[in-house]
């Protein structure tokens, strides 16, 4: 076994200190080198940023160029404003035309509807006139029957008369159903719009201008005169 003497301990201690000193110096040298590298990078970045800013500053447009751009923008805004005003006027004009077209269409619809109703109503006017002639014939037939012969002993004549009365009544029901109204203005004031005066005569107790005789009944179809009532009027 090797014995350790004091001189050996001293040499070991010295070697340890030397090793510690060398390691410490190496570490410090490495850190210093890294710091120097970081400092160089920082300076490079700083100089690069400042150079970039200088370049940007040198490329900035002058004041007069900005003024020119502002003038151009102002001109474009004025042009757009004028176009907007023109579009508003055109829109107002088109809106007015559209409303007029709607009103014209509504008026046309109302007018056509009225014409259709009138055509439907008065389309049977000719047919009504033919039926009126039949009604006149029935009326004359009933008036021509001698009333004093309508007895039980003359049953055939009585039955014929009653049949004529019923036929005339049914015909007038059909007239009323379809808006054909008879005008029998006896004892009414003469109306030149609905009556046709055939003659005038003095009648005691009658006011002048009063209808005293109805020669032929008049007719109206939905307020439209089909035939005026032919009458005799009392004169003063």
PyMOL commands that set and color helices and strands:
alter all, ss='L'
color gray80, all
select helices_A, chain A and resi 6-59+63-122+125-144+147-149+152-177
alter helices_A, ss='H'
color red, helices_A
select strands_A, chain A and resi 180-183+195-201+211-216+218-221+224-227+229-234
alter strands_A, ss='S'
color yellow, strands_A
deselect
rebuild
show_as cartoon
